[in-house]
Every structure is written in structure tokens, then in C-alpha cells.
Amino acid sequence: MKTIETDVIVTQDGRIRIDLKLPTDVPPGRHRAVVVLDEWLAAPTSRVERSLADFPVHDLGPWPEDLSLRRADLYGDDER
């Protein structure tokens, strides 16, 4: 079994148009294919670039000066 990802175009009459060149090791003949539509990609007409600047930020102030993130301090003496 092979996984091949590609973009498809859905026409007004509900058909899918695929322009895909398969690897040479796929023999001609009848094959079973599964189509999964990712609706997130279908909503915008153009690709939206996202960056970390798009995420919400909650400033909770500075960390306490005596904060220790050592494993022994986080989990106790048995370090679990």
C-alpha cells in the first residue's frame, strides 16, 4: 500500500479533478483509492500562512526568583 498526497479541484457539479503523476512502481490497472477531504484547506481560497505571532499570548508576569525546575524539586525525593 502506498500513501500519495495531492491537491484536488472540486468542480461545480461535485466532481474531483486530479492532476497527479504516479510513481513508476505503480502498475497500470484497477486500484482501490481512498479520498479524505481536509475541510480546513477548502475554506480559504488562497493558502493562509500562519506563524507563531498569530497565537494568543497571555502575559502572567515574571517567574518567581526562587522557582526551581529541577526534577527532584518538581517530583520530590523519589523523583516520580
N, CA, C and O atoms as a GROMACS GRO file, in nm:
protein
  320
    1MET      N    1   0.084  -0.118   0.000
    1MET     CA    2   0.000   0.000   0.000
    1MET      C    3   0.088   0.123   0.000
    1MET      O    4   0.190   0.127   0.068
    2LYS      N    5   0.049   0.222  -0.076
    2LYS     CA    6   0.124   0.348  -0.086
    2LYS      C    7   0.034   0.461  -0.041
    2LYS      O    8  -0.087   0.457  -0.063
    3THR      N    9   0.092   0.563   0.020
    3THR     CA   10   0.019   0.685   0.055
    3THR      C   11   0.070   0.796  -0.036
    3THR      O   12   0.189   0.826  -0.039
    4ILE      N   13  -0.022   0.855  -0.110
    4ILE     CA   14   0.013   0.964  -0.201
    4ILE      C   15  -0.078   1.081  -0.167
    4ILE      O   16  -0.200   1.068  -0.170
    5GLU      N   17  -0.019   1.195  -0.134
    5GLU     CA   18  -0.096   1.314  -0.104
    5GLU      C   19  -0.086   1.412  -0.218
    5GLU      O   20   0.022   1.434  -0.273
    6THR      N   21  -0.200   1.471  -0.254
    6THR     CA   22  -0.202   1.571  -0.361
    6THR      C   23  -0.320   1.662  -0.339
    6THR      O   24  -0.410   1.631  -0.260
    7ASP      N   25  -0.321   1.774  -0.407
    7ASP     CA   26  -0.435   1.865  -0.403
    7ASP      C   27  -0.531   1.828  -0.515
    7ASP      O   28  -0.488   1.785  -0.623
    8VAL      N   29  -0.660   1.843  -0.490
    8VAL     CA   30  -0.761   1.816  -0.592
    8VAL      C   31  -0.846   1.940  -0.611
    8VAL      O   32  -0.851   2.027  -0.525
    9ILE      N   33  -0.913   1.945  -0.724
    9ILE     CA   34  -1.005   2.056  -0.753
    9ILE      C   35  -1.145   1.996  -0.761
    9ILE      O   36  -1.168   1.904  -0.839
   10VAL      N   37  -1.238   2.050  -0.681
   10VAL     CA   38  -1.378   2.006  -0.685
   10VAL      C   39  -1.452   2.102  -0.778
   10VAL      O   40  -1.452   2.223  -0.755
   11THR      N   41  -1.514   2.048  -0.880
   11THR     CA   42  -1.585   2.130  -0.978
   11THR      C   43  -1.724   2.165  -0.927
   11THR      O   44  -1.769   2.111  -0.826
   12GLN      N   45  -1.792   2.255  -0.996
   12GLN     CA   46  -1.926   2.299  -0.957
   12GLN      C   47  -2.026   2.184  -0.954
   12GLN      O   48  -2.119   2.185  -0.875
   13ASP      N   49  -2.007   2.084  -1.040
   13ASP     CA   50  -2.101   1.971  -1.042
   13ASP      C   51  -2.062   1.860  -0.944
   13ASP      O   52  -2.118   1.750  -0.950
   14GLY      N   53  -1.968   1.889  -0.853
   14GLY     CA   54  -1.933   1.795  -0.746
   14GLY      C   55  -1.835   1.687  -0.786
   14GLY      O   56  -1.826   1.585  -0.717
   15ARG      N   57  -1.764   1.704  -0.894
   15ARG     CA   58  -1.663   1.606  -0.935
   15ARG      C   59  -1.525   1.652  -0.890
   15ARG      O   60  -1.501   1.770  -0.867
   16ILE      N   61  -1.436   1.556  -0.879
   16ILE     CA   62  -1.298   1.586  -0.840
   16ILE      C   63  -1.209   1.573  -0.962
   16ILE      O   64  -1.216   1.475  -1.036
   17ARG      N   65  -1.124   1.674  -0.982
   17ARG     CA   66  -1.025   1.669  -1.089
   17ARG      C   67  -0.888   1.654  -1.023
   17ARG      O   68  -0.850   1.734  -0.938
   18ILE      N   69  -0.815   1.552  -1.064
   18ILE     CA   70  -0.684   1.524  -1.006
   18ILE      C   71  -0.580   1.526  -1.118
   18ILE      O   72  -0.596   1.460  -1.220
   19ASP      N   73  -0.475   1.603  -1.098
   19ASP     CA   74  -0.362   1.604  -1.190
   19ASP      C   75  -0.243   1.549  -1.113
   19ASP      O   76  -0.179   1.621  -1.037
   20LEU      N   77  -0.214   1.420  -1.132
   20LEU     CA   78  -0.116   1.353  -1.049
   20LEU      C   79  -0.035   1.255  -1.132
   20LEU      O   80  -0.090   1.174  -1.206
   21LYS      N   81   0.096   1.264  -1.121
   21LYS     CA   82   0.186   1.168  -1.185
   21LYS      C   83   0.223   1.067  -1.078
   21LYS      O   84   0.286   1.102  -0.978
   22LEU      N   85   0.185   0.941  -1.099
   22LEU     CA   86   0.213   0.836  -1.002
   22LEU      C   87   0.357   0.787  -1.014
   22LEU      O   88   0.420   0.801  -1.119
   23PRO      N   89   0.410   0.729  -0.906
   23PRO     CA   90   0.544   0.669  -0.912
   23PRO      C   91   0.547   0.557  -1.016
   23PRO      O   92   0.444   0.498  -1.047
   24THR      N   93   0.664   0.530  -1.069
   24THR     CA   94   0.676   0.431  -1.176
   24THR      C   95   0.650   0.288  -1.128
   24THR      O   96   0.623   0.200  -1.210
   25ASP      N   97   0.657   0.264  -0.995
   25ASP     CA   98   0.634   0.127  -0.946
   25ASP      C   99   0.486   0.095  -0.925
   25ASP      O  100   0.454  -0.013  -0.875
   26VAL      N  101   0.395   0.186  -0.961
   26VAL     CA  102   0.252   0.157  -0.954
   26VAL      C  103   0.210   0.100  -1.089
   26VAL      O  104   0.216   0.168  -1.191
   27PRO      N  105   0.168  -0.028  -1.090
   27PRO     CA  106   0.135  -0.091  -1.218
   27PRO      C  107   0.002  -0.039  -1.272
   27PRO      O  108  -0.085   0.002  -1.195
   28PRO      N  109  -0.015  -0.039  -1.404
   28PRO     CA  110  -0.142   0.000  -1.461
   28PRO      C  111  -0.250  -0.101  -1.424
   28PRO      O  112  -0.220  -0.216  -1.394
   29GLY      N  113  -0.374  -0.057  -1.426
   29GLY     CA  114  -0.485  -0.146  -1.392
   29GLY      C  115  -0.573  -0.084  -1.286
   29GLY      O  116  -0.560   0.033  -1.252
   30ARG      N  117  -0.662  -0.165  -1.234
   30ARG     CA  118  -0.760  -0.119  -1.136
   30ARG      C  119  -0.696  -0.116  -0.996
   30ARG      O  120  -0.631  -0.212  -0.955
   31HIS      N  121  -0.716  -0.006  -0.925
   31HIS     CA  122  -0.664   0.010  -0.788
   31HIS      C  123  -0.774   0.068  -0.701
   31HIS      O  124  -0.863   0.137  -0.750
   32ARG      N  125  -0.768   0.040  -0.573
   32ARG     CA  126  -0.860   0.099  -0.477
   32ARG      C  127  -0.795   0.225  -0.421
   32ARG      O  128  -0.678   0.222  -0.381
   33ALA      N  129  -0.870   0.336  -0.419
   33ALA     CA  130  -0.819   0.463  -0.367
   33ALA      C  131  -0.914   0.515  -0.261
   33ALA      O  132  -1.035   0.495  -0.270
   34VAL      N  133  -0.860   0.580  -0.160
   34VAL     CA  134  -0.939   0.641  -0.053
   34VAL      C  135  -0.914   0.792  -0.059
   34VAL      O  136  -0.799   0.836  -0.062
   35VAL      N  137  -1.021   0.870  -0.061
   35VAL     CA  138  -1.011   1.015  -0.068
   35VAL      C  139  -1.057   1.073   0.064
   35VAL      O  140  -1.169   1.046   0.108
   36VAL      N  141  -0.972   1.153   0.127
   36VAL     CA  142  -1.005   1.223   0.252
   36VAL      C  143  -1.001   1.371   0.223
   36VAL      O  144  -0.897   1.423   0.182
   37LEU      N  145  -1.112   1.441   0.245
   37LEU     CA  146  -1.116   1.584   0.222
   37LEU      C  147  -1.084   1.658   0.351
   37LEU      O  148  -1.152   1.640   0.451
   38ASP      N  149  -0.982   1.740   0.347
   38ASP     CA  150  -0.944   1.823   0.461
   38ASP      C  151  -1.018   1.955   0.446
   38ASP      O  152  -0.978   2.040   0.366
   39GLU      N  153  -1.125   1.975   0.522
   39GLU     CA  154  -1.210   2.092   0.504
   39GLU      C  155  -1.141   2.221   0.544
   39GLU      O  156  -1.182   2.328   0.500
   40TRP      N  157  -1.037   2.214   0.626
   40TRP     CA  158  -0.966   2.336   0.663
   40TRP      C  159  -0.904   2.401   0.540
   40TRP      O  160  -0.900   2.523   0.528
   41LEU      N  161  -0.854   2.317   0.450
   41LEU     CA  162  -0.793   2.370   0.328
   41LEU      C  163  -0.898   2.422   0.230
   41LEU      O  164  -0.867   2.507   0.147
   42ALA      N  165  -1.020   2.371   0.239
   42ALA     CA  166  -1.124   2.410   0.144
   42ALA      C  167  -1.183   2.547   0.176
   42ALA      O  168  -1.233   2.614   0.085
   43ALA      N  169  -1.179   2.590   0.301
   43ALA     CA  170  -1.244   2.716   0.341
   43ALA      C  171  -1.181   2.838   0.275
   43ALA      O  172  -1.252   2.912   0.207
   44PRO      N  173  -1.051   2.864   0.290
   44PRO     CA  174  -0.994   2.982   0.223
   44PRO      C  175  -0.965   2.950   0.076
   44PRO      O  176  -0.931   2.837   0.041
   45THR      N  177  -0.980   3.051  -0.008
   45THR     CA  178  -0.950   3.030  -0.149
   45THR      C  179  -0.800   3.037  -0.175
   45THR      O  180  -0.753   2.984  -0.276
   46SER      N  181  -0.726   3.100  -0.087
   46SER     CA  182  -0.581   3.103  -0.101
   46SER      C  183  -0.521   3.048   0.027
   46SER      O  184  -0.582   3.051   0.134
   47ARG      N  185  -0.401   2.997   0.015
   47ARG     CA  186  -0.335   2.939   0.130
   47ARG      C  187  -0.300   3.047   0.233
   47ARG      O  188  -0.246   3.152   0.198
   48VAL      N  189  -0.331   3.020   0.358
   48VAL     CA  190  -0.305   3.115   0.464
   48VAL      C  191  -0.176   3.073   0.535
   48VAL      O  192  -0.166   2.961   0.585
   49GLU      N  193  -0.080   3.161   0.538
   49GLU     CA  194   0.044   3.133   0.610
   49GLU      C  195   0.024   3.172   0.756
   49GLU      O  196  -0.023   3.282   0.786
   50ARG      N  197   0.058   3.082   0.845
   50ARG     CA  198   0.045   3.109   0.987
   50ARG      C  199   0.183   3.112   1.051
   50ARG      O  200   0.275   3.042   1.008
   51SER      N  201   0.196   3.193   1.153
   51SER     CA  202   0.322   3.199   1.224
   51SER      C  203   0.292   3.201   1.373
   51SER      O  204   0.176   3.209   1.414
   52LEU      N  205   0.395   3.193   1.454
   52LEU     CA  206   0.376   3.196   1.598
   52LEU      C  207   0.320   3.329   1.644
   52LEU      O  208   0.260   3.336   1.752
   53ALA      N  209   0.336   3.434   1.566
   53ALA     CA  210   0.282   3.565   1.602
   53ALA      C  211   0.129   3.565   1.600
   53ALA      O  212   0.067   3.654   1.658
   54ASP      N  213   0.066   3.467   1.533
   54ASP     CA  214  -0.079   3.459   1.526
   54ASP      C  215  -0.142   3.399   1.651
   54ASP      O  216  -0.262   3.415   1.672
   55PHE      N  217  -0.064   3.333   1.734
   55PHE     CA  218  -0.119   3.269   1.853
   55PHE      C  219  -0.142   3.372   1.964
   55PHE      O  220  -0.066   3.468   1.976
   56PRO      N  221  -0.247   3.352   2.043
   56PRO     CA  222  -0.272   3.446   2.153
   56PRO      C  223  -0.164   3.435   2.261
   56PRO      O  224  -0.108   3.328   2.284
   57VAL      N  225  -0.136   3.545   2.324
   57VAL     CA  226  -0.034   3.549   2.428
   57VAL      C  227  -0.097   3.601   2.557
   57VAL      O  228  -0.167   3.702   2.556
   58HIS      N  229  -0.071   3.531   2.666
   58HIS     CA  230  -0.120   3.574   2.797
   58HIS      C  231   0.002   3.601   2.884
   58HIS      O  232   0.072   3.508   2.923
   59ASP      N  233   0.028   3.725   2.915
   59ASP     CA  234   0.142   3.761   2.997
   59ASP      C  235   0.102   3.748   3.144
   59ASP      O  236   0.017   3.823   3.192
   60LEU      N  237   0.163   3.655   3.213
   60LEU     CA  238   0.134   3.632   3.353
   60LEU      C  239   0.240   3.692   3.444
   60LEU      O  240   0.244   3.663   3.564
   61GLY      N  241   0.325   3.774   3.388
   61GLY     CA  242   0.427   3.838   3.467
   61GLY      C  243   0.553   3.755   3.477
   61GLY      O  244   0.560   3.646   3.419
   62PRO      N  245   0.653   3.804   3.549
   62PRO     CA  246   0.780   3.731   3.560
   62PRO      C  247   0.766   3.607   3.648
   62PRO      O  248   0.678   3.599   3.733
   63TRP      N  249   0.854   3.510   3.624
   63TRP     CA  250   0.857   3.390   3.708
   63TRP      C  251   0.914   3.426   3.844
   63TRP      O  252   0.994   3.520   3.855
   64PRO      N  253   0.875   3.355   3.947
   64PRO     CA  254   0.933   3.380   4.080
   64PRO      C  255   1.084   3.357   4.077
   64PRO      O  256   1.133   3.267   4.008
   65GLU      N  257   1.157   3.440   4.151
   65GLU     CA  258   1.303   3.429   4.151
   65GLU      C  259   1.351   3.296   4.209
   65GLU      O  260   1.457   3.247   4.170
   66ASP      N  261   1.277   3.238   4.302
   66ASP     CA  262   1.320   3.112   4.365
   66ASP      C  263   1.262   2.989   4.294
   66ASP      O  264   1.268   2.879   4.349
   67LEU      N  265   1.207   3.004   4.175
   67LEU     CA  266   1.149   2.892   4.102
   67LEU      C  267   1.258   2.795   4.059
   67LEU      O  268   1.357   2.836   3.998
   68SER      N  269   1.241   2.668   4.092
   68SER     CA  270   1.336   2.564   4.052
   68SER      C  271   1.262   2.463   3.966
   68SER      O  272   1.157   2.413   4.004
   69LEU      N  273   1.318   2.434   3.852
   69LEU     CA  274   1.258   2.335   3.762
   69LEU      C  275   1.339   2.206   3.760
   69LEU      O  276   1.329   2.127   3.665
   70ARG      N  277   1.418   2.184   3.863
   70ARG     CA  278   1.493   2.059   3.875
   70ARG      C  279   1.396   1.944   3.897
   70ARG      O  280   1.293   1.961   3.963
   71ARG      N  281   1.428   1.829   3.842
   71ARG     CA  282   1.340   1.712   3.855
   71ARG      C  283   1.312   1.677   4.001
   71ARG      O  284   1.198   1.650   4.038
   72ALA      N  285   1.416   1.680   4.084
   72ALA     CA  286   1.398   1.645   4.225
   72ALA      C  287   1.303   1.743   4.294
   72ALA      O  288   1.227   1.704   4.381
   73ASP      N  289   1.307   1.871   4.254
   73ASP     CA  290   1.219   1.970   4.315
   73ASP      C  291   1.076   1.957   4.263
   73ASP      O  292   0.981   1.985   4.336
   74LEU      N  293   1.060   1.916   4.139
   74LEU     CA  294   0.928   1.901   4.083
   74LEU      C  295   0.856   1.776   4.134
   74LEU      O  296   0.735   1.779   4.158
   75TYR      N  297   0.930   1.663   4.150
   75TYR     CA  298   0.868   1.537   4.181
   75TYR      C  299   0.897   1.486   4.322
   75TYR      O  300   0.845   1.381   4.360
   76GLY      N  301   0.974   1.554   4.399
   76GLY     CA  302   1.001   1.511   4.534
   76GLY      C  303   1.122   1.421   4.543
   76GLY      O  304   1.198   1.407   4.447
   77ASP      N  305   1.142   1.359   4.661
   77ASP     CA  306   1.261   1.279   4.686
   77ASP      C  307   1.268   1.153   4.602
   77ASP      O  308   1.378   1.111   4.565
   78ASP      N  309   1.154   1.091   4.569
   78ASP     CA  310   1.159   0.967   4.491
   78ASP      C  311   1.162   0.996   4.340
   78ASP      O  312   1.168   0.903   4.260
   79GLU      N  313   1.159   1.122   4.301
   79GLU     CA  314   1.170   1.169   4.162
   79GLU      C  315   1.067   1.102   4.070
   79GLU      O  316   1.099   1.066   3.956
   80ARG      N  317   0.945   1.085   4.119
   80ARG     CA  318   0.837   1.031   4.036
   80ARG      C  319   0.732   1.134   4.014
   80ARG      O  320   0.633   1.108   3.946
   0.00000   0.00000   0.00000
